[in-house]
Amino acid sequence: MAGCNREWFENISAWHDDEVTPEDAARIEAHVAGCGPCRRAAEVLGGVQRALVAKADVEVPKRLRDRAEAAARSARAPRRRPFAITAALAAAAAAAALLVGSPSRGVGAAMADELVSHHVRGFARERPCDFESADPGAVAGWLEGKLGYAVAVPAVSGARLLGARLCQIGETRTAALMYESGDKPLTVFVPPPGSDAATAARALAGRGVGCTRGPLGNAICARSVEQPVLAVAEVDVAALAPALGRP
């Protein structure tokens, strides 16, 4: 549905917490059924809740409680721009990440938090891409002009290229390629040569494709053939790895 705004995300949060009337619940459920960004926001909220409930017997470190509480305050605060609440959802997901399990083999917990946060926030926007095109050459040209390094746009088996956006992993501006695989969103990050993210991708990928589990069970896979990439999707690792291909 075009024209989503801050109010819908706030409504979804209240609906998820059973803080709405039956009439409002029916209205919100009808909207979520037909709105991709709002449906993904609802899925993130559900994933955070399930992860926290599953780990309720674990003592939560103070730093994680602080992050979750800050995310909740941010979600309740007045907003100046649409979709800002998505950042709070991503922050809550990141806070839950260390309870679910930390990635290894090159991609540490902090980087996994960033990757998944960028993935969630990107696809929660009404228009996920800064540059929309299904043409790999056009997308590569736009990214090189913006970032100053060549980006090889990979073919992802079974996925359709939507375009690209810019993000920052650590202190480094990084290309984010946006795909749709069936009904699932997929983000492929192409970090600049020599960056921490490129090094992590090579370490995770080994000689071909390597994967780990990220926040809330997200699959995080890396491919080091040609140019190192890191991919994030809400699918099983077994589904994402073949899509990236093997040498």
LINCORZI-V995506 format. One record per residue. N is the residue number from 0. RES is the residue in one letter. PHI is phi in degrees with one decimal (* if undefined). Layout:
# LINCORZI-V995506
N:RES:PHI + N:RES:PHI
This chain:
# LINCORZI-V995506
0:M:* + 1:A:-72.8 + 2:G:87.4 + 3:C:-61.0 + 4:N:-146.0 + 5:R:-55.4 + 6:E:-60.3 + 7:W:-64.9 + 8:F:-66.0 + 9:E:-66.0 + 10:N:-62.4 + 11:I:-63.9 + 12:S:-61.8 + 13:A:-65.3 + 14:W:-61.8 + 15:H:-63.6 + 16:D:-91.9 + 17:D:58.9 + 18:E:-111.6 + 19:V:-127.2 + 20:T:-74.0 + 21:P:-57.3 + 22:E:-65.8 + 23:D:-66.5 + 24:A:-60.7 + 25:A:-63.9 + 26:R:-66.1 + 27:I:-67.2 + 28:E:-63.0 + 29:A:-66.1 + 30:H:-67.1 + 31:V:-60.6 + 32:A:-61.4 + 33:G:-110.9 + 34:C:-127.2 + 35:G:-58.8 + 36:P:-57.9 + 37:C:-70.0 + 38:R:-64.0 + 39:R:-66.5 + 40:A:-63.3 + 41:A:-64.7 + 42:E:-65.3 + 43:V:-63.5 + 44:L:-58.6 + 45:G:-63.9 + 46:G:-64.4 + 47:V:-61.4 + 48:Q:-63.1 + 49:R:-63.5 + 50:A:-64.0 + 51:L:-69.6 + 52:V:-64.5 + 53:A:-63.4 + 54:K:-110.5 + 55:A:-64.5 + 56:D:-85.5 + 57:V:-95.4 + 58:E:-68.3 + 59:V:-85.8 + 60:P:-60.5 + 61:K:-57.4 + 62:R:-62.6 + 63:L:-77.1 + 64:R:-61.2 + 65:D:-61.6 + 66:R:-65.9 + 67:A:-65.3 + 68:E:-65.6 + 69:A:-64.1 + 70:A:-64.2 + 71:A:-64.9 + 72:R:-63.0 + 73:S:-63.2 + 74:A:-67.4 + 75:R:-85.4 + 76:A:-72.3 + 77:P:-60.0 + 78:R:-114.9 + 79:R:-100.4 + 80:R:-142.3 + 81:P:-62.5 + 82:F:68.6 + 83:A:-62.5 + 84:I:-64.6 + 85:T:-60.1 + 86:A:-62.8 + 87:A:-66.9 + 88:L:-62.8 + 89:A:-64.4 + 90:A:-64.8 + 91:A:-64.8 + 92:A:-62.5 + 93:A:-64.8 + 94:A:-63.5 + 95:A:-76.1 + 96:A:-57.4 + 97:L:-71.3 + 98:L:-79.0 + 99:V:-80.2 + 100:G:147.8 + 101:S:-92.6 + 102:P:-63.4 + 103:S:-142.3 + 104:R:53.9 + 105:G:108.0 + 106:V:-99.2 + 107:G:-78.0 + 108:A:-60.8 + 109:A:-64.1 + 110:M:-68.5 + 111:A:-61.1 + 112:D:-57.7 + 113:E:-64.4 + 114:L:-59.9 + 115:V:-68.8 + 116:S:-61.0 + 117:H:-63.1 + 118:H:-61.4 + 119:V:-64.8 + 120:R:-65.3 + 121:G:-62.4 + 122:F:-81.7 + 123:A:-83.1 + 124:R:-75.6 + 125:E:-60.4 + 126:R:-120.6 + 127:P:-61.2 + 128:C:-97.7 + 129:D:-76.1 + 130:F:-132.7 + 131:E:-100.2 + 132:S:-171.1 + 133:A:-96.3 + 134:D:-92.3 + 135:P:-56.0 + 136:G:-64.4 + 137:A:-66.0 + 138:V:-65.0 + 139:A:-62.6 + 140:G:-65.1 + 141:W:-64.2 + 142:L:-65.1 + 143:E:-62.9 + 144:G:-64.8 + 145:K:-84.1 + 146:L:-107.2 + 147:G:83.3 + 148:Y:-137.6 + 149:A:-70.3 + 150:V:-122.7 + 151:A:-85.5 + 152:V:-81.4 + 153:P:-76.1 + 154:A:-81.5 + 155:V:-110.8 + 156:S:-56.5 + 157:G:77.6 + 158:A:-118.2 + 159:R:-108.8 + 160:L:-72.2 + 161:L:-99.6 + 162:G:149.3 + 163:A:-150.4 + 164:R:-144.6 + 165:L:-105.3 + 166:C:-145.2 + 167:Q:-132.2 + 168:I:-104.9 + 169:G:66.8 + 170:E:-104.9 + 171:T:-117.4 + 172:R:-67.3 + 173:T:-137.6 + 174:A:-77.7 + 175:A:-125.1 + 176:L:-94.0 + 177:M:-108.7 + 178:Y:-127.5 + 179:E:-125.0 + 180:S:-114.1 + 181:G:65.5 + 182:D:-106.2 + 183:K:-109.0 + 184:P:-76.8 + 185:L:-140.1 + 186:T:-115.4 + 187:V:-115.4 + 188:F:-91.1 + 189:V:-118.0 + 190:P:-76.1 + 191:P:-67.9 + 192:P:-56.5 + 193:G:82.2 + 194:S:-76.5 + 195:D:-60.2 + 196:A:-67.4 + 197:A:-65.6 + 198:T:-63.5 + 199:A:-64.2 + 200:A:-62.4 + 201:R:-64.8 + 202:A:-65.6 + 203:L:-72.0 + 204:A:-74.0 + 205:G:66.8 + 206:R:-95.9 + 207:G:-157.0 + 208:V:-124.1 + 209:G:-133.1 + 210:C:-137.1 + 211:T:-149.1 + 212:R:-99.8 + 213:G:-103.1 + 214:P:-53.6 + 215:L:59.7 + 216:G:87.1 + 217:N:-57.0 + 218:A:-82.9 + 219:I:-121.9 + 220:C:-123.3 + 221:A:-129.9 + 222:R:-129.3 + 223:S:-109.0 + 224:V:-69.0 + 225:E:62.5 + 226:Q:-123.0 + 227:P:-61.8 + 228:V:-135.1 + 229:L:-126.2 + 230:A:-116.5 + 231:V:-131.2 + 232:A:-155.4 + 233:E:-88.5 + 234:V:-134.3 + 235:D:-70.4 + 236:V:-54.6 + 237:A:-62.9 + 238:A:-88.1 + 239:L:-78.1 + 240:A:-57.6 + 241:P:-64.4 + 242:A:-64.4 + 243:L:-76.4 + 244:G:88.2 + 245:R:-127.2 + 246:P:-65.3
